[in-house]
Amino acid sequence: MPCRERGRSDDRLFSLLNNSGAQRFPAGLSFTVSYVDTAAGTAGIGANCAAMPIAVYKDVRVGDTVEFAGVMFEMPDLAKKGVWLRQASK
């Protein structure tokens, strides 16, 4: 799923598919997308660690920042098929 920010090489940018597309990390953290509403420009994003819910964000908009396990992530884009998250700069 290509991001609209084409031509940009960024290893901190990753995509999450709509309807439970999960991105898992070695430490046990996983992200899921519960819904994408392109008409409203919002998405629902959650995180689990060791199968325990740690955060749920509803109505996240492009440009919003969310926090998972003490790490800030920005949502730079969304589409019907899913969303993108980028780890925010320190």
C-alpha contacts under 8 A as a table, 3 or more apart, distances in Angstrom:
res1	aa1	res2	aa2	distance
1	M	15	S	7.15
1	M	81	K	7.74
2	P	6	R	7.32
3	C	6	R	6.07
3	C	77	D	6.82
3	C	84	W	7.25
4	R	77	D	7.03
5	E	8	R	6.23
10	D	13	L	5.64
11	D	14	F	7.71
12	R	86	R	5.25
12	R	87	Q	5.42
13	L	84	W	6.77
13	L	85	L	5.73
13	L	86	R	4.29
13	L	87	Q	6.87
14	F	84	W	5.57
14	F	85	L	5.61
14	F	86	R	6.48
15	S	82	G	7.07
15	S	83	V	5.74
15	S	84	W	4.30
15	S	85	L	6.36
16	L	21	G	5.50
16	L	22	A	6.30
16	L	23	Q	6.57
16	L	31	F	7.72
16	L	32	T	6.93
16	L	33	V	6.60
16	L	82	G	5.55
16	L	83	V	5.37
16	L	84	W	6.07
16	L	85	L	7.72
17	L	20	S	6.88
17	L	21	G	4.28
17	L	22	A	7.18
17	L	32	T	7.94
17	L	33	V	6.66
17	L	81	K	5.80
17	L	82	G	4.22
17	L	83	V	6.56
18	N	21	G	5.64
18	N	32	T	7.99
18	N	33	V	5.31
18	N	34	S	6.58
18	N	35	Y	6.03
18	N	36	V	6.45
18	N	80	K	7.44
18	N	81	K	5.38
18	N	82	G	4.33
18	N	83	V	7.31
19	N	32	T	7.78
19	N	33	V	5.84
19	N	34	S	5.29
19	N	35	Y	6.06
20	S	32	T	5.13
20	S	33	V	5.28
20	S	34	S	5.84
21	G	31	F	7.91
21	G	32	T	5.53
21	G	33	V	6.11
22	A	30	S	6.25
22	A	31	F	5.29
22	A	32	T	4.71
22	A	33	V	7.36
23	Q	30	S	5.35
23	Q	31	F	5.27
23	Q	32	T	6.95
24	R	28	G	6.83
24	R	29	L	5.92
24	R	30	S	4.28
24	R	31	F	6.73
25	F	28	G	5.71
25	F	29	L	5.38
25	F	30	S	6.21
26	P	29	L	7.26
28	G	48	N	7.91
28	G	49	C	5.25
28	G	50	A	5.33
29	L	47	A	6.90
29	L	48	N	5.71
29	L	49	C	4.40
29	L	50	A	6.86
30	S	47	A	5.53
30	S	48	N	5.31
30	S	49	C	6.37
31	F	45	I	7.04
31	F	46	G	5.67
31	F	47	A	4.45
31	F	48	N	6.58
32	T	45	I	5.75
32	T	46	G	5.28
32	T	47	A	6.27
33	V	36	V	7.55
33	V	43	A	7.24
33	V	44	G	5.70
33	V	45	I	4.60
33	V	46	G	6.44
33	V	82	G	7.30
33	V	83	V	7.75
34	S	43	A	7.45
34	S	44	G	5.19
34	S	45	I	6.06
34	S	46	G	7.39
35	Y	43	A	5.46
35	Y	44	G	5.24
35	Y	45	I	7.72
36	V	41	G	7.77
36	V	42	T	6.07
36	V	43	A	4.34
36	V	44	G	6.66
36	V	78	L	7.69
36	V	79	A	7.39
36	V	80	K	6.22
36	V	81	K	7.75
36	V	82	G	6.55
36	V	83	V	7.77
37	D	40	A	5.50
37	D	41	G	5.76
37	D	42	T	5.29
37	D	43	A	6.03
37	D	80	K	7.23
38	T	41	G	4.60
38	T	42	T	6.48
38	T	78	L	7.45
38	T	79	A	6.36
38	T	80	K	6.05
41	G	61	R	5.96
41	G	62	V	7.20
41	G	78	L	7.52
42	T	58	K	7.89
42	T	59	D	4.77
42	T	60	V	5.11
42	T	61	R	4.78
42	T	62	V	7.41
42	T	78	L	7.94
43	A	58	K	6.43
43	A	59	D	5.22
43	A	60	V	5.15
43	A	61	R	6.76
43	A	78	L	7.83
43	A	83	V	7.66
44	G	56	V	7.41
44	G	57	Y	5.62
44	G	58	K	4.40
44	G	59	D	5.77
44	G	60	V	6.25
45	I	56	V	5.96
45	I	57	Y	5.27
45	I	58	K	6.62
45	I	60	V	7.54
46	G	53	P	7.59
46	G	54	I	7.77
46	G	55	A	5.52
46	G	56	V	4.22
46	G	57	Y	6.07
47	A	53	P	6.00
47	A	54	I	5.73
47	A	55	A	5.28
47	A	56	V	6.53
47	A	68	F	6.78
48	N	51	A	5.51
48	N	52	M	5.10
48	N	53	P	4.28
48	N	54	I	5.33
48	N	55	A	7.16
49	C	52	M	5.27
49	C	53	P	6.53
49	C	54	I	6.60
53	P	56	V	7.73
54	I	68	F	7.59
54	I	69	A	7.66
55	A	68	F	6.68
57	Y	60	V	6.54
57	Y	66	V	7.59
60	V	64	D	6.24
60	V	75	M	7.84
61	R	64	D	5.45
61	R	75	M	7.17
62	V	74	E	7.97
62	V	75	M	5.31
62	V	76	P	5.31
62	V	77	D	5.46
62	V	78	L	6.87
63	G	74	E	6.12
63	G	75	M	5.45
63	G	76	P	5.38
63	G	77	D	7.68
64	D	74	E	5.72
64	D	75	M	5.84
64	D	76	P	7.90
65	T	72	M	6.52
65	T	73	F	5.44
65	T	74	E	4.30
65	T	75	M	6.50
66	V	72	M	5.72
66	V	73	F	5.33
66	V	74	E	6.39
67	E	70	G	6.00
67	E	71	V	5.45
67	E	72	M	4.48
67	E	73	F	6.12
68	F	71	V	5.31
68	F	72	M	6.50
68	F	73	F	7.59
71	V	87	Q	7.37
71	V	88	A	7.88
72	M	87	Q	6.05
72	M	88	A	5.42
73	F	85	L	6.10
73	F	86	R	5.34
73	F	87	Q	4.36
73	F	88	A	5.01
74	E	85	L	5.63
74	E	86	R	5.26
74	E	87	Q	6.35
74	E	88	A	5.93
75	M	78	L	7.61
75	M	83	V	7.22
75	M	84	W	5.74
75	M	85	L	4.64
75	M	86	R	6.40
76	P	84	W	6.28
76	P	85	L	6.49
76	P	86	R	7.13
77	D	83	V	6.06
77	D	84	W	5.61
77	D	85	L	7.81
78	L	82	G	5.97
78	L	83	V	4.22
78	L	84	W	6.25
79	A	82	G	5.35
79	A	83	V	6.12
